[in-house]
Amino acid sequence: MCLAIPGKVIEIYEQHGLKMGRLDYAGTVNTACLEYVPEVQLGQYALVHAGFALSVLDEEEAQKTYAVWEELVQAAKQEGTDIFGMPFENASTP
């Protein structure tokens, strides 16, 4: 299963001839390639998978996605598992 996560673009720059950015994923900041979304602007959200921004989405949609993730995390905690159904003692830590 593949997942794409929304990130807020907080910096745009060029690296090795590619449009790159730093994105904030609900508190975690990482880089992504922005070549597939040349229209993205600072402050907008991009859906990112495997380090590549695939589409631009509005803040409302990004917040809905974060809310669903939070529901998933809370449900998993009640079950004593991580979000993939693994017991916490078997779960890998990031």
C-alpha positions, -999 to +999 in steps of 0.1 A: +000+000+000+013+034-009+005+066+009+008+102+000+010+128+028+001+165+026+029+189+034+028+227+036+055+243+014+077+265+036+106+270+013+112+267-025+147+264-040+166+249-069+190+220-064+209+204-093+185+221-118+154+207-100+127+227-082+128+215-046+111+225-014+110+221+023+076+210+035+060+209+069+041+176+076+021+186+107+053+195+126+079+173+108+099+192+081+115+174+052+124+180+016+106+170-016+110+174-053+085+199-067+091+193-104+057+177-109+039+207-094+056+237-109+027+259-100+030+253-062+035+284-041+049+291-006+022+284+019+003+259-003+000+222+004+013+195-018+005+158-017+039+140-014+048+104-020+083+090-019+098+124-019+079+137-049+051+163-047+023+148-070-004+174-067-014+207-050-043+207-026-060+234-006-056+237+032-091+224+039-083+191+022-049+189+039-065+194+073-091+167+066-063+143+058-045+151+091-078+146+110-083+112+095-047+102+104-053+114+140-084+092+141-064+063+129-037+068+154-062+072+183-081+040+172-048+021+170-038+033+205-071+020+219-063-014+204-028-014+216-013-015+181+005+008+157-015+022+127-006-010+107-021-033+134+012-045+149+014-047+187+034-019+201+061-042+214+067-055+178+063-020+162+094-004+148+101+031+161+109+060+137 
